[in-house]
Amino acid sequence: MYVWSKQLAFGLLGAFALLTLVFLIQSSPATVSALKSHTTRWITLNYAGMVLWVFVWMIDQARVRGKNVWLWLLPFLFAPLPVLMLYVLFLQRKMA
């Protein structure tokens, strides 16, 4: 992919590992509802990572095809999966 480099990949993996470590340190299993909040934070962390990863992919695809991805940022923040589907369909249309 055009956007990815070794430094970027290692930086993102390091940031994810650091966030995971902070997440695990902050959780306190002493309370009854700790599992629910722990699980919710874990799902939120993974979802945020997935959204960031997908948007970086969208930037990469826009650069390869010479399109502007920044117009898609605001709708993507509100509804990532439908906007991703529309974006892929937009990129696949025939060029005149």
C-alpha positions in Angstrom: 0.0 0.0 0.0 1.1 3.5 -0.7 0.6 5.1 2.7 2.2 2.3 4.9 5.8 2.4 5.8 7.7 0.4 8.4 7.9 3.3 10.7 4.2 4.0 10.5 3.3 0.4 11.0 5.6 0.0 14.0 4.4 3.3 15.4 0.7 2.3 15.2 1.4 -1.1 16.7 3.3 0.5 19.5 0.5 2.9 20.2 -2.0 0.1 20.2 0.2 -1.9 22.6 0.6 1.1 24.9 -3.2 1.8 24.9 -3.9 -1.8 25.6 -1.4 -1.7 28.6 -3.0 1.4 30.0 -6.4 -0.2 29.5 -5.4 -3.3 31.4 -3.7 -1.3 34.2 -6.8 0.9 34.7 -9.3 -1.9 35.0 -10.1 -3.0 38.6 -11.7 -6.4 38.9 -12.7 -5.8 42.5 -16.2 -4.5 41.8 -19.1 -6.5 40.6 -19.6 -4.6 37.3 -15.9 -4.4 36.4 -16.3 -7.0 33.7 -19.0 -5.0 32.0 -17.0 -1.8 32.0 -13.8 -3.6 31.1 -15.5 -5.3 28.1 -17.1 -2.1 27.0 -13.8 -0.3 27.0 -12.1 -3.1 25.2 -14.8 -3.1 22.4 -14.5 0.7 22.2 -10.7 0.6 21.9 -10.9 -2.1 19.1 -13.7 -0.2 17.3 -11.7 3.0 17.3 -8.6 1.2 16.0 -10.6 -0.4 13.2 -12.1 3.0 12.2 -8.7 4.5 12.1 -7.2 1.6 10.1 -10.1 1.8 7.6 -9.7 5.6 7.1 -6.0 5.2 6.5 -6.9 2.5 3.9 -9.3 5.1 2.3 -6.5 7.7 2.2 -4.3 5.1 0.5 -6.9 4.2 -2.1 -7.6 7.9 -2.8 -4.0 8.6 -3.4 -3.6 5.7 -5.8 -6.7 6.7 -7.8 -6.1 10.5 -7.6 -9.3 11.2 -5.6 -10.0 13.5 -2.6 -10.7 11.5 0.5 -11.2 14.4 2.9 -14.7 15.1 1.6 -15.6 11.6 3.1 -14.2 12.3 6.6 -17.3 13.9 8.3 -19.8 11.3 7.0 -17.3 8.5 7.9 -17.1 9.7 11.5 -20.9 9.4 11.9 -21.5 6.1 10.0 -18.2 4.3 9.1 -19.5 1.1 7.5 -22.2 2.6 5.2 -19.8 5.4 4.1 -17.1 2.8 3.5 -19.4 0.9 1.3 -20.4 4.0 -0.7 -16.7 5.0 -0.9 -15.8 1.7 -2.4 -18.6 1.9 -4.9 -17.5 5.5 -5.8 -14.0 4.3 -6.4 -15.2 1.4 -8.6 -17.2 3.5 -11.0 -15.9 3.8 -14.5 -13.8 6.8 -15.4 -15.0 8.7 -18.4 
